[in-house]
Amino acid sequence: MTGRKIEYTKLDQMTVDAMCERHERLWSGRSGGARASFAYTILENLDLSGRDLSDADFSGAVLRGANFTGTTLNSSVLFAADLRQANLEGSSLRRADLRGAIMRGANLTGADLTEADMREGAIAEIDKEKGLAILKHRTQENDAGMANFTSANLSRSKMAGITAQTADFTDAMLLGARMIRANLRGSTFQGANLEGADMSGADLTDADFQDTVMIGVKTTMAKTQGMKTEGALTSAPVGIDPNDLDEPIAQQIAEHVRWCESEGREGKPSLFDKTDLRGLQSLAGKTLTAFHARGSTLYGLDLEGAQLQGARLERADLRMVCLRGADLRGADLTGANLNNADLRDARFGPLLLENDRLLPASLAGTKARYVDLRGADLRQAKATGADFSYSRLEGADVSRARFSGSCFTGTTVSEDFAEQVEDLDGAVDLNAA
């Protein structure tokens, strides 16, 4: 910005509330609305939570300690804003302009920053001695805390040149993110998904990428000294390479389908334990009863509507898979990783065997964080010691299911959840779900 000296205006809570209400009236098409412009204002420690401030202007604003919990800020302008220690937990910042914003110590847990622009940027103002000077926000002693991007969706965001030393990106979604020349020294990415991200020229010194998804990540000219990548999923085969099998996977799948559809008269069952099956891409709608893939890698596969009754999927990597509407009655997924999977309307009820015996499905010890289980059938399922943090279970049938020792941090459940299930002994954070 050039041509005038920037002067800041301090606003109180009453004024901010009135501006937010006018902005919301504009967006809802009601009379008396006006776009909110908070450019070059001071809103320290004020409450803007739960508001719809899409397309609002916060250019250069001082927002230290402000509460934006659950606020919608889609396409908003936060260019060079000071967001230190601000709480943006669960907020939506899709396509927001965050160039040059200061986010040290900000809490962005669970925020949606899809396609947000966080590249370098600065505001210039008239200076009598220098002609033009870069606007700098006053520093404070508590600026040492780094930004918390835990569970945030940063897919396709632009972060070229961003400084995010020792930031926390645990479980974040960073699909296709551009982090060229970013300073990420000492940052934590455990459990994050970085598929297709570009980190060329970035400083990744001492960064922690353990158990992350790093398929197709570009690290050309990046500094990687001390970088931890144990357990990271890359494009390299995990376990048994499909190319080393006696028969092609596609042929074995076809034989398995024939075996199921002919009730065992033709074809033969397959065995894919500890095999990398990512090359299949889709098994949607396939009949694969008693499918064996224990400890296998099925990351990102499309299994929508698949018939997987009695499947053996213990310790399998099922992150990002689509199992919507799949039949998994009696299946064993003990210890499997289902993080970010789509399990809407999936059937995990008991499988009826000979002599009227029932085989319950097992989700015991699974990692099922950020999973969508809405409408799923979990009747009598054994889901003890599982982690359902931040997952969606509303509308799921959990009659007589067992969830003893399971974690429900941030999980959404139906109001009668506790009344439906058989066992909740030792469940964690259910009261906060």
HELIX and SHEET records of a PDB file:
HELIX    1   1 GLN A   13  TRP A   27  1                                  15    
HELIX    2   2 GLU A  141  ALA A  144  5                                   4    
HELIX    3   3 PRO A  242  ASP A  244  5                                   3    
HELIX    4   4 ILE A  249  GLU A  261  1                                  13    
HELIX    5   5 ARG A  278  LEU A  280  5                                   3    
HELIX    6   6 GLU A  354  ASP A  356  5                                   3    
HELIX    7   7 PHE A  417  GLN A  420  1                                   4    
HELIX    8   8 LEU A  430  ALA A  432  5                                   3    
SHEET    1   A 2 THR A   9  LYS A  10  0                                        
SHEET    2   A 2 THR A  41  ILE A  42  1                                        
SHEET    1   B 2 ALA A 124  ASP A 127  0                                        
SHEET    2   B 2 GLY A 131  ILE A 134 -1                                        
SHEET    1   C 2 LEU A 351  LEU A 352  0                                        
SHEET    2   C 2 LEU A 358  LEU A 359 -1                                        
END                                                                             
